[in-house]
Amino acid sequence: MPLIEKSSYRKPFYLFNGHWETIVPSSFRKIKGVAYQRKRLELADGDFLDLDWLHGNNDKLVVISHGLEGSSERHYSKGMAKYFHSRGWDAVAWNCRGCSREINRLPRFYHHGATEDIRTVVEHAIESKRYNVIALVGFSMGGSMTLKYMGENGNALHDSVKTAVVFSVPCHLGSSARELDKPSKRFYLNRFLKKLQKKIQAKSLQFPHIVSSEDFENIRSFRDFDNRYTCPLHGFKDADDFYERASSGPYISSIQKPTLIVNALSDPFLPEECYPFDVAKKHSTVFLETPADGGHVGFTLTGKEENWMEVRAFEFVQNHI
């Protein structure tokens, strides 16, 4: 029964609630001393992924997946890469299509359920024959991709893929989308839509007969955005079809390797449907940890450069490889 009922995370006194716990590190945390080496991975469909590496001739690798409209440059990606690398691991923080400051080539983007790209990154690492141990770490949307990938493959995962750790995961996309429609959460929704609008404008210049940015300002919710863009570009019937098929929740029970899900109870993005208590209680390899505090991809530690997510991920991985 891998339900971790007591978490070691303690928030700084000045982060009063889940909003502060989320916004402060997102806005102000800076990670120094990370000098990525970028390599472009050409894909079979004609598109590409940009992978940012920290090499050190190590035989262990952590694969880091960012959140919605994030990148390898986000504080949580760089912090995780730096923490593992300083402890004898190579790290690769990969960028979803269109998230590496260069728009991708095809009339599509990325989404929570698009596991074909994380699969390609992992296979690329395996094919290098450099790594005996591979661990996956994902944040928010990247956590969704990671869980779905782990569950889709079950026992078929390569022996070198040992474990995964994910943080702040909207395991049930429909309920999380509705949560961000609430007036008290629209600050987050509007930030995402502002970033996504720029991508849509760029894509409409590439493919004017397929993608239009006209009247984007009329989009008022993730459902609106997904119905207009995500679904037709990625083969979903409508938003409900997308939320059902892309959500990681249904795949968690099929995971066969040690996996830690950390969702803070103070996360402003996550309603109760995103906390898979029932699955974790019955599962032998899926661990669920629900700290009272932490916000969404927050988990700040008082007076430290590192973040609790980095400490916790490394601890779990070391104990399960």
NUVEX-313481 format. One line per 8 residues: number of its first residue (from 0); their letters; for each residue x, y, z of C-alpha. Coordinates in Angstrom, 2 decimals, padded with zeros to 5 digits. Layout:
% residues N
NUM	A	X/Y/Z  ...
This chain:
% residues 321
0	MPLIEKSS	000.00/000.00/000.00  002.40/002.76/-001.20  000.36/005.71/000.09  002.84/008.06/001.75  000.73/009.68/004.44  003.45/011.81/006.01  005.49/014.10/003.76  008.80/015.71/004.68
8	YRKPFYLF	007.97/018.99/002.91  007.62/022.12/005.05  006.90/025.42/003.34  008.57/028.75/004.19  006.49/030.84/006.58  006.11/033.69/004.08  004.28/031.62/001.47  000.80/032.02/002.86
16	NGHWETIV	-001.24/029.80/000.55  -001.17/027.69/-002.59  -001.19/030.73/-004.86  001.88/032.23/-003.22  003.56/028.81/-003.17  002.99/028.59/-006.93  003.68/032.13/-008.12  006.77/033.08/-006.08
24	PSSFRKIK	009.14/030.35/-007.33  007.72/030.60/-010.86  008.43/034.34/-010.96  011.58/034.72/-008.92  013.57/031.49/-008.67  016.77/031.58/-010.74  019.16/028.68/-011.35  022.79/029.52/-012.05
32	GVAYQRKR	025.61/027.41/-013.38  023.69/025.25/-015.85  025.45/025.12/-019.24  023.34/022.88/-021.43  024.62/021.34/-024.64  021.79/021.43/-027.16  021.31/018.66/-029.68  018.50/018.48/-032.22
40	LELADGDF	016.74/015.17/-032.61  015.16/014.77/-036.04  011.89/012.85/-035.97  010.54/010.29/-038.42  007.53/012.50/-039.22  009.76/015.38/-040.38  009.58/017.42/-037.21  012.25/017.85/-034.52
48	LDLDWLHG	012.86/017.97/-030.78  015.56/020.07/-029.12  017.27/018.24/-026.27  019.37/020.08/-023.68  022.05/017.91/-022.07  024.35/017.96/-019.11  026.99/015.34/-019.90  029.58/013.90/-017.54
56	NNDKLVVI	030.48/010.45/-018.83  028.04/008.94/-016.36  026.13/005.69/-016.85  022.96/007.06/-015.23  020.55/009.50/-016.94  017.58/011.54/-015.76  015.07/012.53/-018.46  013.22/015.74/-017.51
64	SHGLEGSS	009.84/016.69/-019.01  008.51/020.24/-018.58  005.00/021.57/-018.10  002.51/023.32/-020.39  004.20/026.20/-022.20  007.38/025.49/-020.26  010.80/024.47/-021.54  014.19/023.21/-020.47
72	ERHYSKGM	014.89/026.77/-019.29  012.24/026.79/-016.59  013.62/026.91/-013.06  012.25/023.49/-012.17  013.87/021.85/-015.24  017.24/023.49/-014.72  017.14/022.90/-010.97  016.43/019.19/-011.39
80	AKYFHSRG	019.11/018.80/-014.08  021.68/020.58/-011.92  020.84/018.60/-008.79  021.16/015.20/-010.46  024.21/016.19/-012.52  026.08/017.37/-009.43  025.51/013.92/-007.94  026.95/011.83/-010.75
88	WDAVAWNC	024.14/011.67/-013.29  023.81/012.88/-016.87  020.67/014.89/-017.48  018.57/015.69/-020.53  015.83/018.29/-020.35  013.87/017.90/-023.57  011.65/020.55/-025.13  008.23/019.71/-026.47
96	RGCSREIN	007.53/020.66/-030.08  007.59/024.43/-030.45  008.90/025.05/-026.92  012.60/025.62/-027.68  012.24/029.17/-029.04  011.78/027.84/-032.56  008.38/026.89/-033.90  008.09/023.28/-034.97
104	RLPRFYHH	007.60/022.30/-038.61  004.28/020.45/-038.69  000.64/021.57/-038.27  000.58/020.21/-034.71  001.98/021.02/-031.29  002.13/018.86/-028.15  -000.36/017.87/-025.47  -000.70/015.98/-022.20
112	GATEDIRT	-001.23/012.63/-023.84  001.41/012.87/-026.59  003.72/010.13/-025.37  005.26/009.45/-028.77  007.85/012.18/-028.18  008.94/011.18/-024.69  009.17/007.63/-026.02  011.48/008.84/-028.80
120	VVEHAIES	013.70/010.71/-026.32  014.02/007.64/-024.08  014.71/005.37/-027.05  017.35/007.81/-028.27  019.07/007.57/-024.89  018.84/003.78/-024.88  020.26/003.54/-028.41  023.33/005.52/-027.33
128	KRYNVIAL	024.21/002.50/-025.14  025.71/004.85/-022.58  023.19/004.38/-019.79  022.56/001.43/-017.53  020.04/003.40/-015.49  017.40/005.83/-016.77  015.01/007.69/-014.48  012.14/009.94/-015.62
136	VGFSMGGS	011.08/013.15/-013.89  008.08/015.17/-015.04  006.31/018.34/-013.98  002.60/019.05/-014.45  001.91/018.26/-018.14  005.32/016.59/-018.35  004.23/014.48/-015.41  001.08/013.49/-017.30
144	MTLKYMGE	003.18/012.41/-020.28  005.52/010.47/-018.00  002.75/008.59/-016.18  000.93/007.76/-019.40  004.17/006.55/-021.00  004.99/004.37/-017.99  001.49/002.89/-017.96  001.21/002.35/-021.71
152	NGNALHDS	004.40/000.32/-021.73  004.06/-001.54/-018.43  006.39/-004.54/-018.41  007.55/-003.74/-021.95  009.76/-000.86/-020.77  013.45/-001.36/-021.46  015.37/-002.77/-018.51  017.41/000.43/-018.19
160	VKTAVVFS	014.27/002.48/-017.40  014.10/001.93/-013.67  011.79/004.49/-012.09  009.85/007.76/-012.42  008.94/010.74/-010.24  006.28/013.31/-011.15  005.05/016.48/-009.51  001.82/018.50/-009.67
168	VPCHLGSS	000.11/016.25/-012.21  -003.42/016.92/-013.50  -004.21/013.21/-013.69  -007.80/014.03/-014.70  -007.62/016.68/-017.43  -011.30/017.55/-017.64  -011.65/018.40/-013.97  -008.37/020.35/-013.95
176	ARELDKPS	-009.51/022.38/-016.97  -012.76/023.18/-015.18  -010.84/024.13/-012.03  -008.90/026.78/-013.95  -012.16/028.21/-015.30  -013.09/029.36/-011.79  -012.86/033.15/-011.30  -010.25/032.73/-008.54
184	KRFYLNRF	-008.00/030.75/-010.91  -008.38/032.75/-014.13  -005.03/034.45/-013.55  -003.35/031.15/-014.44  -005.64/030.44/-017.37  -005.03/033.88/-018.86  -001.25/033.46/-018.58  -001.41/030.17/-020.46
192	LKKLQKKI	-003.70/031.56/-023.13  -001.46/034.57/-023.69  001.51/032.28/-024.35  -000.52/029.89/-026.48  -001.82/032.76/-028.60  001.71/033.55/-029.75  002.20/029.94/-030.82  -001.10/029.94/-032.71
200	QAKSLQFP	-000.19/033.17/-034.49  003.13/031.68/-035.59  001.48/028.45/-036.69  -001.17/030.34/-038.67  001.60/031.95/-040.72  003.04/028.51/-041.48  -000.28/026.86/-042.28  -002.86/029.59/-043.05
208	HIVSSEDF	-005.32/027.08/-044.55  -005.22/024.86/-041.46  -004.72/027.16/-038.46  -006.31/030.56/-037.89  -005.58/032.98/-035.07  -008.60/035.13/-035.93  -010.82/035.94/-032.95  -008.46/034.19/-030.53
216	ENIRSFRD	-009.47/036.77/-027.93  -012.89/035.10/-027.81  -011.36/031.99/-026.26  -012.31/032.02/-022.60  -011.38/028.56/-021.36  -009.15/025.57/-021.97  -012.21/023.81/-023.38  -012.55/026.56/-025.98
224	FDNRYTCP	-008.87/026.31/-026.87  -008.88/022.53/-027.02  -012.03/022.37/-029.15  -010.65/024.89/-031.62  -006.99/023.84/-031.79  -005.85/020.82/-029.78  -008.53/018.44/-031.01  -008.50/019.06/-034.79
232	LHGFKDAD	-004.69/019.27/-034.92  -004.15/016.05/-032.97  -007.02/013.81/-034.03  -009.51/014.15/-031.19  -013.25/014.43/-031.76  -013.80/017.17/-029.20  -012.57/018.38/-025.82  -014.30/015.60/-023.90
240	DFYERASS	-012.68/013.00/-026.16  -009.31/014.67/-025.63  -009.66/014.86/-021.85  -010.69/011.20/-021.67  -008.02/009.79/-024.00  -005.11/012.06/-023.00  -005.51/011.91/-019.22  -002.87/009.89/-017.42
248	GPYISSIQ	-005.22/008.68/-014.69  -006.49/005.56/-016.48  -002.91/004.42/-017.15  -001.57/004.65/-013.60  -002.80/001.20/-012.57  -000.78/-000.35/-015.44  002.56/001.06/-014.25  004.97/-001.75/-013.35
256	KPTLIVNA	008.06/000.11/-012.18  008.48/002.21/-009.00  006.82/005.57/-009.60  006.24/008.45/-007.19  003.40/010.94/-007.71  003.64/014.11/-005.60  000.54/016.34/-005.69  000.28/019.02/-003.01
264	LSDPFLPE	-003.11/019.42/-001.39  -002.69/023.20/-001.79  -002.21/022.97/-005.58  -004.57/025.55/-007.16  -004.67/023.57/-010.44  -005.83/020.24/-009.01  -009.33/019.27/-007.88  -009.94/016.07/-005.93
272	ECYPFDVA	-010.14/013.92/-009.07  -006.40/014.49/-009.59  -005.36/012.65/-006.43  -005.35/008.89/-007.21  -005.66/007.68/-003.62  -007.61/004.54/-004.45  -005.08/003.37/-007.04  -002.10/004.00/-004.76
280	KKHSTVFL	-003.70/002.11/-001.87  -004.00/-001.02/-003.98  -000.85/-000.71/-006.10  002.51/-002.26/-005.32  004.74/000.13/-007.31  002.87/003.48/-007.53  003.54/005.75/-004.56  001.34/008.79/-003.89
288	ETPADGGH	002.58/011.61/-001.66  000.27/014.53/-000.89  002.01/017.26/001.12  -000.34/019.78/002.70  001.65/022.59/001.09  003.70/023.16/-002.04  001.34/024.71/-004.57  001.73/023.88/-008.25
296	VGFTLTGK	005.36/023.01/-009.10  006.37/025.08/-006.08  007.89/023.34/-003.03  010.31/026.11/-002.09  012.84/025.43/000.66  013.76/028.22/003.06  017.19/029.72/002.37  018.29/027.07/-000.12
304	EENWMEVR	019.04/027.15/-003.84  017.74/023.64/-004.32  014.07/022.90/-004.28  012.34/020.14/-002.30  011.26/018.53/-005.58  014.91/017.96/-006.46  015.74/016.54/-003.04  012.67/014.29/-003.02
312	AFEFVQNH	013.11/013.05/-006.61  016.74/012.16/-006.08  015.97/010.41/-002.80  013.21/008.29/-004.35  015.23/007.43/-007.45  018.29/006.42/-005.43  016.13/004.12/-003.32  014.56/002.42/-006.34
320	I	017.38/001.75/-008.80
